[in-house]
Amino acid sequence: MDVLWAATVPRSVRDVHEALSGRGLAYTTVMTVLDRLAKKGLAVREREGRAWLYRAAASREELAAESISESLATLGTDRRAAIVHFLGQADPDELAAVREALAEVERRHAAGSDRT
């Protein structure tokens, strides 16, 4: 996924394999992983001639946010407790970043409500 996230254009299996050349992976392994990522919706593939080109379906941040949302959704009424527990493990800099992010989200919500 790092190779796809770093790319500005869709990448072929060959491109991804070359980008990972230091890891000793077989071409077919890279091809299989990209195919599985596409089937899971994490990558999007499109045909160009005889080759498939792959790109990330979402940014790293979007994927992380979706994963967190899905995890919280499984908790039902225990979401708040999980969030409090998570934040309890954060250091002061991380908590400051959370406060800034929350303020930004609140500003966006307020700006969105002005349009109605």
Wavefront OBJ file of the C-alpha trace (Angstrom):
o trace
v 0.000 0.000 0.000
v 2.896 2.365 0.684
v 3.901 2.195 -2.976
v 0.344 2.949 -4.118
v -0.066 5.788 -1.612
v 3.214 7.349 -2.754
v 2.286 7.157 -6.444
v 0.769 10.097 -8.291
v -0.491 7.853 -11.107
v -1.768 4.264 -11.192
v 1.046 1.698 -11.046
v 1.470 -1.614 -12.839
v 2.431 -4.832 -11.093
v 5.889 -4.405 -12.630
v 6.174 -0.865 -11.192
v 5.199 -2.030 -7.725
v 7.498 -5.060 -7.946
v 10.431 -2.816 -8.924
v 9.631 -0.400 -6.075
v 9.803 -3.354 -3.675
v 12.903 -4.916 -5.267
v 14.923 -4.761 -2.050
v 12.503 -7.066 -0.281
v 13.109 -10.158 -2.414
v 9.464 -10.653 -3.319
v 8.502 -12.710 -6.349
v 6.642 -10.918 -9.141
v 3.724 -13.336 -8.740
v 3.530 -12.561 -5.001
v 3.195 -8.832 -5.731
v 0.599 -9.603 -8.404
v -1.419 -11.764 -5.983
v -1.302 -9.165 -3.206
v -2.417 -6.368 -5.560
v -5.259 -8.551 -6.844
v -6.384 -9.254 -3.264
v -6.167 -5.568 -2.331
v -8.408 -4.769 -5.314
v -10.902 -7.487 -4.380
v -11.062 -6.133 -0.809
v -11.665 -2.608 -2.097
v -8.383 -1.225 -0.781
v -7.011 -0.697 -4.290
v -8.710 0.180 -7.557
v -7.527 -1.462 -10.739
v -8.062 -0.531 -14.334
v -7.034 -2.249 -17.532
v -4.439 -0.638 -19.787
v -3.764 -2.896 -22.729
v -2.847 -6.276 -21.313
v -1.762 -4.931 -17.935
v -3.686 -3.951 -14.826
v -2.879 -0.605 -13.245
v -3.478 -0.132 -9.522
v -4.045 2.892 -7.305
v -5.054 3.236 -3.674
v -8.821 3.392 -3.203
v -8.387 5.817 -0.289
v -5.627 7.731 1.425
v -3.805 6.257 4.395
v -5.677 8.707 6.659
v -9.082 7.819 5.188
v -8.363 4.118 5.594
v -7.256 4.586 9.223
v -10.374 6.647 9.991
v -12.611 3.997 8.410
v -10.920 1.266 10.427
v -11.398 3.203 13.674
v -15.044 3.913 12.827
v -15.693 0.239 12.091
v -14.039 -0.784 15.356
v -16.099 1.703 17.346
v -19.306 0.656 15.576
v -18.907 -2.896 16.880
v -18.915 -1.610 20.475
v -22.430 -0.230 20.455
v -22.976 1.678 23.700
v -19.371 1.182 24.867
v -17.959 3.609 22.271
v -17.394 6.415 24.781
v -15.538 4.123 27.168
v -13.271 2.908 24.368
v -12.527 6.485 23.287
v -11.742 7.511 26.876
v -9.463 4.481 27.289
v -7.693 5.270 24.001
v -7.178 8.922 24.926
v -5.957 7.882 28.362
v -2.966 6.290 26.645
v -2.108 9.449 24.676
v 0.786 11.714 25.586
v 0.317 15.490 26.006
v 1.338 16.265 22.407
v -1.157 13.729 21.056
v -3.891 15.167 23.264
v -3.099 18.657 21.959
v -3.398 17.318 18.405
v -6.780 15.759 19.298
v -8.005 19.093 20.699
v -6.912 20.883 17.506
v -8.601 18.268 15.344
v -11.810 18.480 17.374
v -11.822 22.277 17.055
v -11.383 21.942 13.286
v -14.256 19.466 13.019
v -16.484 21.723 15.127
v -15.633 24.685 12.839
v -16.522 22.605 9.778
v -19.816 21.554 11.315
v -20.642 25.144 12.244
v -19.786 26.337 8.716
v -21.954 23.571 7.258
v -24.922 24.517 9.438
v -24.686 28.133 8.225
v -25.475 26.964 4.691
v -28.854 25.473 5.564
l 1 2 3 4 5 6 7 8 9 10 11 12 13 14 15 16 17 18 19 20 21 22 23 24 25 26 27 28 29 30 31 32 33 34 35 36 37 38 39 40 41 42 43 44 45 46 47 48 49 50 51 52 53 54 55 56 57 58 59 60 61 62 63 64 65 66 67 68 69 70 71 72 73 74 75 76 77 78 79 80 81 82 83 84 85 86 87 88 89 90 91 92 93 94 95 96 97 98 99 100 101 102 103 104 105 106 107 108 109 110 111 112 113 114 115 116
